Amino acid sequence: MTSSHRKSPLTGVTGLLSFVLVVGGASGLLHEWLGWIRFMGFVRFLVPDGYEVYGYVVMVVLGLAVGAAGDALTRRGRA
């Protein structure tokens, strides 16, 4: 049972970017609120000092938006 259509490379890129943003933002929020070890420590360089919580929330929301946009592109390509 193989599919006759191929996935676009853009689908993979948006999926990866969405994953990194959502997991990195959630990891940063957990670190800020609970002091847990950072899972994706490099994301601390993406937010300005003093605005960590806001930056991580924006990262999670942006990751969800990128994921939704990638899914919409995939569905539009199938139709």
C-alpha positions as CSV (number, residue, x, y, z in Angstrom):
1,M,0.0,0.0,0.0
2,T,2.1,2.8,-1.2
3,S,1.0,6.3,-2.0
4,S,1.3,7.7,-5.5
5,H,2.1,11.2,-4.4
6,R,5.3,12.4,-2.8
7,K,5.6,14.8,0.1
8,S,7.0,18.2,-0.6
9,P,10.4,19.1,1.0
10,L,8.6,22.1,2.5
11,T,6.4,19.7,4.5
12,G,9.4,18.3,6.2
13,V,11.0,21.7,6.9
14,T,7.8,23.1,8.4
15,G,7.4,20.0,10.5
16,L,10.9,20.2,11.8
17,L,10.7,23.9,12.5
18,S,7.3,23.5,14.2
19,F,8.7,20.7,16.4
20,V,11.8,22.7,17.4
21,L,9.8,25.9,18.2
22,V,7.1,24.1,20.2
23,V,9.4,21.8,22.2
24,G,12.0,24.5,22.7
25,G,9.5,27.0,23.9
26,A,7.8,24.5,26.2
27,S,11.2,23.4,27.6
28,G,12.1,27.1,28.2
29,L,8.8,27.7,30.0
30,L,9.3,24.6,32.2
31,H,12.9,25.8,33.0
32,E,11.7,29.3,33.9
33,W,8.7,28.2,36.0
34,L,10.0,25.0,37.7
35,G,13.8,25.2,37.3
36,W,14.1,22.0,35.4
37,I,17.1,21.2,33.2
38,R,16.9,22.7,29.8
39,F,16.1,20.1,27.1
40,M,16.9,22.4,24.1
41,G,19.3,24.9,25.7
42,F,20.1,26.8,22.5
43,V,16.7,28.5,22.5
44,R,17.8,30.7,25.3
45,F,19.8,32.7,22.8
46,L,16.6,33.4,20.8
47,V,14.9,35.5,23.5
48,P,16.0,38.8,25.0
49,D,17.1,38.9,28.7
50,G,14.2,39.9,31.0
51,Y,11.5,38.7,28.5
52,E,12.1,34.9,28.7
53,V,8.6,33.9,29.5
54,Y,7.1,36.1,26.8
55,G,9.6,34.9,24.3
56,Y,9.0,31.2,25.0
57,V,5.2,31.7,24.8
58,V,5.7,33.4,21.4
59,M,7.9,30.5,20.3
60,V,5.2,27.9,21.2
61,V,2.5,30.0,19.4
62,L,4.7,30.5,16.4
63,G,5.5,26.8,16.3
64,L,1.9,25.9,16.3
65,A,1.2,28.4,13.5
66,V,4.0,27.1,11.4
67,G,2.7,23.5,11.9
68,A,-0.8,24.5,10.9
69,A,0.5,26.3,7.8
70,G,2.5,23.3,6.8
71,D,-0.5,21.1,7.3
72,A,-2.6,23.4,5.2
73,L,0.0,23.4,2.4
74,T,0.0,19.6,2.5
75,R,-3.7,19.3,2.3
76,R,-4.0,21.8,-0.5
77,G,-1.4,19.8,-2.5
78,R,-3.5,16.6,-2.2
79,A,-6.7,18.2,-3.4
